[in-house]
Amino acid sequence: MLSPEGIFEVPAEYAEYGKYIERLNLDDFLKFYRDMARIRRFDNECTALQRQGQMGLWVQALGQEAAQIGSGYGVGPNDHMFPSYREHGVAITHGIDLMSIIKIMRGVNHGGWNPEETRFHLYAIVLATQVLHATGYAMGVNFDGLVGTGNPDVDQAVITYFGDGATAEGDVSEALLFAATTKAPLVFFCQNNQWAISSPVSSQTVVPLYLRGEGFGVPGIQVDGNDVLACYAVTAKHMDDARNGLGPSLIEALTYRVGAHTTSDDPTKYRPADELEYWQARDPLLRFEKFLRRQGVGDDFFEEVAKAGDELAEQIRAETFAMQNPPLENIFRHVYSDPHPMVAEQQAWLEGYEASFEEGEPS
Ligand SMILES: Cc1ncc(C[n+]2csc(CCOP(=O)(O)OP(=O)(O)O)c2C)c(N)n1
């Protein structure tokens, strides 16, 4: 759809998706670009902060900005999102405070946001668990009759994000089956970034991943995951279909993890350099910049975006360095909804242990 030269065209057989792009105006395009640039700047700054000891770990989304910003904007205002651990781009399209992501990676917050307020659920480190959580949630939406009423204030859909590696977990197959048999309003969004740490996608599947759902009755579509407009259109259409009662579907976004798996990984040990070069030539921001310049967008805009990125980075750094450790009792606060004697015992022990430092070395 979007060529490396920035020329945009919707093939005739995908005209129904093209309608979603026709509704967009230049302001929407600029918003997409701003957010892709913003999340990339955030990502690079967080990598630097981790290297300086401010976070235990950082998980980069470099190269996946179009898949995340495009799909994020395809999710409606009532819909719920169940991310994995790399979806910082989706998070900003729904107003999540970026500092709450840093708090998780710093280990001072167990979740960082309240799904009741944001509809963006907790990051899931245990692969594919969120896919089952999303399926259960979507089944509940169905049971509550919040699908296909035709009332846009009522109808809801659910989207879940997972990687190519996660598809090898039984959880994804179970989720596809439950979603299909209950006609759950759920979009499975697989970011196929070609690698699961050091395992290539060829070790996870021998057929394209978008076909994985067919045997379960979940139709799939493959999209250029480095094309923000295509990702937006495909997600928006499939979320509309789910909300309207047409059941689940699977989107495979073909993209590439340009950075390391996490700051604990060194991809030069297992990834061929020419593969990286191939994908860097298809960088989602560069492609979209070419598209915008064709629309007459000039240097002023790109300079403004770069300046905003510097300001964001400065703010993130200042807030991270100023971050205080939260009260110790937070660790125990959300284990159970009601008090539990074993949790109380553990809390008392930890408080005593911490207090022993004030008196000298712990015994
Ligand atoms: C159940 C489980 N098994 C193994 C791991 C260790 N692990 C963390 S990330 C990862 C690779 C995931 O790859 P993919 O699903 O493609 O997502 P990506 O990280 O590339 O976005 C593995 C094996 C885990 N977190 N959870």
PDBQT file of the ligand as one rigid body, heavy atoms in Angstrom, charges set to zero:
ROOT
HETATM    1  C1  LIG A 401       5.699 -18.584  28.952  1.00  0.00    +0.000 C 
HETATM    2  C2  LIG A 401       7.019 -17.924  28.663  1.00  0.00    +0.000 A 
HETATM    3  N1  LIG A 401       8.007 -18.637  28.093  1.00  0.00    +0.000 NA
HETATM    4  C3  LIG A 401       9.190 -18.050  27.836  1.00  0.00    +0.000 A 
HETATM    5  C4  LIG A 401       9.397 -16.734  28.149  1.00  0.00    +0.000 A 
HETATM    6  C5  LIG A 401      10.756 -16.089  27.855  1.00  0.00    +0.000 C 
HETATM    7  N2  LIG A 401      10.609 -15.150  26.725  1.00  0.00    +0.000 N 
HETATM    8  C6  LIG A 401      10.446 -13.831  26.917  1.00  0.00    +0.000 A 
HETATM    9  S1  LIG A 401      10.257 -12.992  25.502  1.00  0.00    +0.000 SA
HETATM   10  C7  LIG A 401      10.453 -14.395  24.576  1.00  0.00    +0.000 A 
HETATM   11  C8  LIG A 401      10.368 -14.316  23.071  1.00  0.00    +0.000 C 
HETATM   12  C9  LIG A 401       9.060 -13.791  22.617  1.00  0.00    +0.000 C 
HETATM   13  O1  LIG A 401       9.056 -13.571  21.245  1.00  0.00    +0.000 OA
HETATM   14  P1  LIG A 401       7.786 -13.033  20.478  1.00  0.00    +0.000 P 
HETATM   15  O2  LIG A 401       6.550 -13.676  20.988  1.00  0.00    +0.000 OA
HETATM   16  O3  LIG A 401       8.056 -13.154  19.031  1.00  0.00    +0.000 OA
HETATM   17  O4  LIG A 401       7.671 -11.511  20.898  1.00  0.00    +0.000 OA
HETATM   18  P2  LIG A 401       8.728 -10.334  20.776  1.00  0.00    +0.000 P 
HETATM   19  O5  LIG A 401       9.513 -10.338  22.070  1.00  0.00    +0.000 OA
HETATM   20  O6  LIG A 401       9.580 -10.587  19.585  1.00  0.00    +0.000 OA
HETATM   21  O7  LIG A 401       7.933  -9.080  20.659  1.00  0.00    +0.000 OA
HETATM   22  C10 LIG A 401      10.644 -15.499  25.389  1.00  0.00    +0.000 A 
HETATM   23  C11 LIG A 401      10.872 -16.883  24.909  1.00  0.00    +0.000 C 
HETATM   24  C12 LIG A 401       8.329 -16.017  28.740  1.00  0.00    +0.000 A 
HETATM   25  N3  LIG A 401       8.430 -14.719  29.045  1.00  0.00    +0.000 N 
HETATM   26  N4  LIG A 401       7.154 -16.626  28.964  1.00  0.00    +0.000 NA
ENDROOT
TORSDOF 0
